[in-house]
């Protein structure tokens, strides 16, 4: 699977959060359409099918998300 660049993921996450706030404040249909578009882009970029999973996947791939990786540490 192709992986989206972390900069793109960061931008999409920031756009989604901003648009979600704007929609909650005024419920504008244009904002809702843009929110849906960004949610779709997040899903495509992360290979997920819903925006909550897309946000988790995107944040997981951002720099600094995993400060400690113990997958190679012997028990």
Secondary structure, DSSP 8 states (H G I E B T S, - for coil): -----HHHHHHHHHHHHHHHHHHHHH--HHHHHHHHHHHHHHHHHHT-SSHHHHHHHHHHHSTTS-S---TT---
